[in-house]
Amino acid sequence: MPVLQSPQGRTLAYRYAPPRSELTYVWLSGFMSDMSGTKVTELESWAIEKGYGFLAFDYSGHGRSSGDFKDGTISTWREDALAVIEAKTEGPLVLVGSSMGGWMALLSALAMPERVHGLVLIAPAPDFTEKLMWPDFSHAQKAEILEQGLTLRPSEYGDPYPISRDLIEDGRRWTLLDAQIAFSGPVRILQGQQDEDVPWQHAQLLVDTMASEDLVFTLIKDGDHRLSRPQDIRRLKSTCEEIALSLQTADQTLR
């Protein structure tokens, strides 16, 4: 597995396939997720078959990258995303972000507006530390974070998540949903109505906040948070293809 050293000195694992056209898709994983999941590997195969570039990577403290998860923050993972994208890709990009990766995709798009031409967001969770996680904590958990610097949050996906005071406080620096998000390219949002981790109403807040007029919000009535069923993955691939066609219509250089 190839790795690179970020400007901050972190060792980040990645996979990259160069484009045969000009367009590259970048996968941004969710909280406590990595680049080995079904959605990312399926999308990677699709992109390579179609001739698009494809980049996936693990944030520090995730997967095969260096670091301890509990030391990570939104700032840290944003730095990781920008470091890998800038080091490994050239030309126009479509960022595909799942859950927390949706927040990372939005932050990356705002940091490099000349590079990011489109966004595909799956159960996007911008501001989740402040607007979803913190209000859901009990008084005891909040006290534990504030007084001891860490609490363990149960997860239905495996071991409890260590949530640090640094993660919560740093997340407040990067909140996006309280003002217009100045991205004008095409945006496609896929959201399950049965999502218990990121309620569909949270995605609706994002719809209302995005400046883009070329935005399609697809609400999947029986969909959960992961949206990793075969039909969900087919929908993701067709959505990524549709956004490429939209960009080709806008700019005939994207072939």
C-alpha positions, 0 to 999 in steps of 0.5 A: 500500500503506497503512503505519503508524508503530509506536510504535518508529518503524518504517514497517510495510506492511499490508492490512486489510479490516474485518469485517462480523461481529465476528471478525477473522483476523490473518495472521502471516508466517514468517521471511523471508516477507511478505504476498504469499504464496499462503496469505495472499492465498487466506485473505484472499479467503476471509475477505472473502467470508465477512464476517470481518475480515482483517489482514496486514502485513510485519514490519520488514525484510520485504516492503514495511516499513522496516528491514534484515532482519539488524537484526531480532529476536524482540522487534522483530517481536513489537513490530511485530505488536502495533503493527499489531494494536492500531492496526488491529483491534477486537474478537475475533481469530483469529491465523493464524501460519505457521512463525515466525508461529506463535511471533509468534501465541503471543506476541501471544496472551499479550500480549493475552489479552482480544482473541485468542480462537483460534489457527490455527498452520501448521508453528509454530516457537516457540523456533526460534532456540534449539531448531532453528537454534542446535543445527543450526549448525556450530562454525564458524558458531557461532564466526562469530556469537559473534565477528563478530556474523553468519553466513549460513545457506543457504536452499533458498528463495533467498539465504542468511539473515543470522543475527545474534548479536542474533537468537539471544540475543534469542530466548532471552528469548521461549522458550515450550516449557519451561513451560505456555503459558497459552492456553485458547481453541481451537487448530488446528495444521497440520503436514507430516510431510515438513517439513525446516525445522520437524520435526513433533516440534517441533509435538508439543512445542507440543501438549504445552505448550499449556494449551488443551483444545480443541486439534486437531493435524493431521499431513499425511503428505505435507506439506512446510513451506510447506503451500501446495498447493491441498489444503493451502490448502483445509484451511487455509480449512476449519480457519479456518471450523471455529474460527469455528464453535467460537467461535460455539458458545462465544459466540453474539455472534460472528456 
